[in-house]
Amino acid sequence: MDEFWDKVRKTLKFYRDGWLRRGRGYWWDQAKPAAERPIFIVGCSRAGTTLVYKTFSECRALGSLQRETHDFWAGLHPPSERNWDTHAIFPESATPEERDFITRFFFVHTGKQRFVDKNNQNGLSIPYLKALFPDAYFIYVKRNPGDNIHSLMEGWKRSDEFATWSDSLPAEVAVDGGDYARWCFFLADGWRELTEASLEEVCAFQYRAMNEAILDAKAEIPAERWVEIVYEDLLEDPVAGFASAFKRAELPFDAHMEKHCAGVLAKPYNAFSEIRAEKWRDKGNRDRIEAVLPRVAEVTARMGYRV
C-alpha cells in the first residue's frame, strides 16, 4: 500500500512541476524579469566544487537546478564548434538573445531570478559568463595540488561518469599506454599533445590549465563579486567557511544554513574516499604526483599554496 501511495505522490509531483514550469514560462514571456546577480561556482574538477554548489543550493534565496549543467552549456556552444580545441566559450558568443534564453530557462525551472549554477567546464568561460551577466558573482574553489591531482587520477578510472561527453572526440586517446581511452572532465588548449602521456601528466595539465584560466579571468571581475573558498578551510570549519562566503555573496546565512553546514562533511557529495586533507600522500599515487608537482608550481603559488 505504501508503494502505491508513493507512486501517487510522485505522479502528482510530476504534473505539479510541469504546471509550475508552464506558468512561470508564460509569466516570464510577458514580464521578462532579468536575472539578478547569478552565482557561478568555478574551480578545477575534483576540487570540492560539488560540495560548495550543493551547499549554496540549500540557500532559500537562490534558485538551483540541483544538478550540473554540462549538457545545457554544451548544447548552446558545443566544443565541436571550436574544433574540439577547448570547452572554453568565448565572450563574443554572448548575445542579448542568449542572455534571455538562459535567464528564462533558470527562472522556469527554479522560480528564482537569482540562481546558482555549477559545472567545472565553466571555469574556462568566465569572460563569456561575465559578458552575459555583468553583475554575476563567481565563487572560486581552490584545493591543494597533491589532493586535487590525486582525485583527478582516481576520476579518470570512472570514465562512465566523467567521459560521457567525449565519445565523439575526433582523436585517439591512449593515456598511460592505452589504459585510458576516453578523455575525462574537460578540454583545454593543448590537450591533444597529451593523448599518449602518463595519467599524472594529463591531470597536472588539467589542474594547471583550469586554475590558470580562472586566475587570469579574476582580473576582469570586480573584487566585490569575486569570492574564493579554500577547500582545506572548509574541512577545518565548514560553518565559518561558508558563513564568510555567503556574506561576501550577499546571501543570508540563517539557522537552516548553519545546521546544514555543521553536518555537511558527514554526507559527502561524490567523494571517492574519506574526506581529509593531504590524503594523496598515502593513497598510492604519491610518487607519480610528486614527479609532476614542479609542472604546477607557478599556478599553485598564484593560488596561495606552497608545494
C-alpha positions in Angstrom: 0.0 0.0 0.0 2.8 2.4 0.8 4.4 1.7 -2.6 1.0 2.6 -4.2 0.8 6.0 -2.4 4.5 6.7 -3.1 3.7 6.3 -6.8 0.7 8.6 -6.5 2.8 11.3 -4.8 5.5 11.1 -7.5 2.9 11.3 -10.2 1.2 14.3 -8.6 4.6 16.0 -8.2 5.5 15.3 -11.8 2.3 17.0 -13.1 2.5 19.8 -10.5 6.1 20.6 -11.5 5.1 20.7 -15.2 2.2 23.1 -14.4 4.6 25.3 -12.5 7.1 25.4 -15.3 4.5 26.3 -17.9 3.1 29.0 -15.6 6.5 30.5 -15.0 7.3 30.4 -18.7 4.1 32.2 -19.6 4.7 34.9 -16.9 8.4 35.3 -17.9 7.3 35.8 -21.6 5.1 38.7 -20.5 7.3 40.4 -17.9 10.8 39.3 -18.9 12.4 39.8 -15.5 16.2 40.0 -15.6 18.4 37.6 -13.8 19.7 39.2 -10.6 23.4 38.6 -9.6 23.6 35.0 -10.6 26.3 32.9 -8.9 28.7 30.6 -10.7 30.7 28.1 -8.8 34.1 27.6 -10.6 37.2 25.5 -9.9 39.0 22.5 -11.2 37.2 19.2 -11.4 37.6 17.3 -8.1 38.4 20.5 -6.2 35.3 20.4 -4.0 33.1 22.4 -6.2 30.1 19.9 -5.8 30.3 20.3 -2.0 30.2 24.1 -2.5 27.4 24.0 -5.1 25.2 21.7 -3.1 25.6 23.9 0.0 24.8 27.1 -1.9 21.8 25.3 -3.4 20.4 24.9 0.1 20.0 28.6 0.4 16.4 29.6 0.1 17.2 32.9 -1.6 18.7 31.1 -4.6 17.2 29.0 -7.4 19.1 25.9 -8.2 18.7 23.0 -10.7 20.3 20.7 -8.1 22.5 19.2 -10.9 25.5 20.1 -13.0 24.8 21.8 -16.3 27.4 20.5 -18.7 24.9 19.4 -21.3 23.0 22.7 -21.1 26.0 24.9 -21.9 27.5 22.5 -24.4 24.1 22.5 -26.1 24.4 26.2 -26.6 28.0 26.1 -27.8 29.3 22.6 -28.4 33.1 22.2 -28.4 32.8 20.9 -31.9 32.2 24.5 -33.0 35.7 25.2 -31.8 37.3 22.2 -33.5 37.2 20.4 -30.2 40.1 22.6 -29.0 38.6 23.6 -25.7 35.4 23.7 -23.6 36.0 27.5 -23.2 33.2 29.6 -24.6 34.4 33.0 -25.7 32.8 36.3 -24.7 31.9 37.3 -28.3 29.4 34.4 -28.2 27.3 36.2 -25.6 24.2 37.9 -27.1 21.2 39.6 -25.6 19.0 36.8 -27.0 21.2 34.1 -25.4 21.0 36.0 -22.1 17.2 36.0 -22.3 17.1 32.3 -23.1 19.4 31.3 -20.2 17.5 33.6 -17.8 14.2 32.2 -18.8 15.5 28.6 -18.5 16.7 29.1 -14.9 13.6 31.0 -13.9 11.2 28.4 -15.4 13.0 25.6 -13.6 13.7 27.3 -10.3 11.2 30.1 -9.9 14.0 32.5 -8.9 15.7 35.4 -10.6 18.9 34.8 -8.6 20.3 31.4 -9.2 23.4 29.3 -8.6 25.0 27.2 -11.3 27.9 24.9 -11.5 29.8 22.8 -14.0 33.6 22.5 -13.9 33.9 23.5 -17.6 32.6 26.9 -16.8 35.8 27.9 -15.1 37.2 28.2 -18.7 34.4 30.5 -19.7 34.3 33.3 -17.1 34.7 36.1 -19.6 31.7 34.7 -21.5 29.6 34.4 -18.4 30.6 37.9 -17.3 29.6 39.2 -20.8 26.2 37.5 -20.4 25.7 38.6 -16.8 27.8 41.7 -15.8 26.6 41.6 -12.2 27.4 37.9 -11.7 29.2 36.6 -8.7 32.0 34.0 -9.1 32.8 31.5 -6.3 36.3 30.1 -6.9 37.0 26.8 -5.1 40.7 26.0 -4.6 42.3 22.7 -3.5 45.9 21.9 -2.9 47.6 20.3 -5.9 48.5 17.0 -4.4 45.0 16.1 -3.3 43.3 17.6 -6.4 45.6 15.8 -8.9 45.2 12.5 -6.9 41.4 12.9 -7.2 41.6 13.7 -10.9 43.6 10.5 -11.4 41.0 8.5 -9.5 38.3 10.1 -11.5 39.9 9.1 -14.8 39.2 5.5 -13.7 35.5 6.3 -13.8 35.1 7.2 -17.5 31.4 6.1 -17.5 30.8 9.1 -15.1 33.3 11.7 -16.3 33.8 11.0 -20.0 30.3 10.5 -21.3 30.6 13.7 -23.4 33.8 12.7 -25.1 32.7 9.7 -27.2 32.6 11.9 -30.3 36.1 13.3 -29.7 38.0 13.3 -33.1 41.2 11.9 -31.6 42.5 8.6 -30.4 43.2 8.7 -26.6 45.8 6.3 -25.2 46.7 7.8 -21.9 49.0 5.7 -19.7 49.9 3.4 -22.6 46.3 2.9 -23.6 44.9 2.1 -20.2 42.6 5.2 -20.5 40.9 5.6 -23.9 38.2 8.1 -23.1 39.1 11.8 -22.3 37.7 12.8 -18.9 36.4 16.0 -17.3 37.2 18.8 -19.8 39.2 20.0 -22.8 41.7 22.9 -22.5 44.0 24.3 -25.2 46.9 21.9 -25.7 45.1 18.7 -24.7 46.0 17.0 -28.0 49.7 17.0 -27.1 48.8 14.7 -24.1 46.7 12.0 -25.7 49.6 9.5 -25.1 51.0 11.0 -21.9 51.0 9.5 -18.5 47.9 9.9 -16.4 49.7 12.1 -13.9 50.9 14.4 -16.7 47.4 14.8 -18.0 45.9 15.5 -14.6 48.6 18.0 -13.8 47.9 19.7 -17.1 44.2 19.9 -16.3 44.8 21.3 -12.8 47.2 23.9 -14.2 45.0 24.9 -17.2 41.8 25.3 -15.3 43.3 27.3 -12.4 45.3 29.5 -14.7 42.2 30.3 -16.7 40.3 31.2 -13.6 43.0 33.3 -12.1 43.6 35.1 -15.5 39.9 35.9 -15.6 39.9 37.2 -12.0 41.4 40.5 -13.1 38.3 41.3 -15.1 35.8 40.7 -12.2 35.2 43.4 -9.6 36.6 42.4 -6.2 33.3 42.6 -4.5 31.8 39.9 -6.9 34.8 37.5 -6.5 34.8 35.0 -3.7 37.5 32.5 -3.0 37.0 29.3 -0.9 39.9 27.2 0.2 38.8 23.6 0.3 41.1 22.8 3.2 39.5 25.6 5.2 36.1 24.0 4.8 37.5 20.8 6.2 38.6 22.6 9.3 35.4 24.6 9.9 32.7 24.4 7.3 30.3 26.7 9.2 32.8 29.5 9.4 34.0 29.0 5.8 30.5 29.0 4.3 29.3 31.8 6.6 32.1 34.0 5.2 31.4 33.1 1.6 27.7 33.7 2.0 28.3 37.1 3.4 30.6 38.0 0.5 28.0 36.8 -1.9 25.3 38.9 -0.2 23.3 35.8 0.9 21.6 35.1 4.2 23.3 32.6 6.5 20.4 31.6 8.7 19.8 28.8 11.2 18.9 26.4 8.4 22.2 27.0 6.6 24.2 26.8 9.8 22.7 23.4 10.6 23.3 22.2 7.1 26.9 23.3 7.1 27.6 21.8 10.6 26.8 18.4 9.2 27.9 18.7 5.6 31.1 16.8 5.9 29.2 13.8 7.3 27.4 13.3 4.0 30.0 13.9 1.3 28.9 14.6 -2.3 30.6 12.4 -4.9 33.7 11.7 -2.7 35.8 8.8 -3.7 37.1 8.1 -0.1 37.1 9.7 3.3 37.2 13.5 3.5 40.6 14.8 4.8 43.5 16.9 3.6 46.8 15.5 2.3 45.4 12.1 1.7 47.3 11.9 -1.6 50.4 11.1 0.4 49.2 7.7 1.5 46.8 6.6 -1.3 49.2 5.0 -3.8 49.7 7.8 -6.3 52.3 9.7 -4.2 55.4 9.1 -6.4 53.6 9.8 -9.6 52.2 13.1 -8.2 55.5 14.2 -6.8 57.0 13.9 -10.2 54.6 16.4 -11.7 54.3 18.9 -8.9 57.0 21.1 -10.5 54.7 21.5 -13.5 52.1 23.2 -11.4 54.3 25.2 -9.1 53.7 28.5 -10.8 49.9 28.3 -10.7 50.0 26.8 -7.2 51.9 29.8 -6.0 49.3 32.1 -7.6 46.6 30.2 -5.8 48.3 30.8 -2.4 49.7 27.3 -1.9 53.3 26.3 -1.2 54.4 23.0 -2.7 
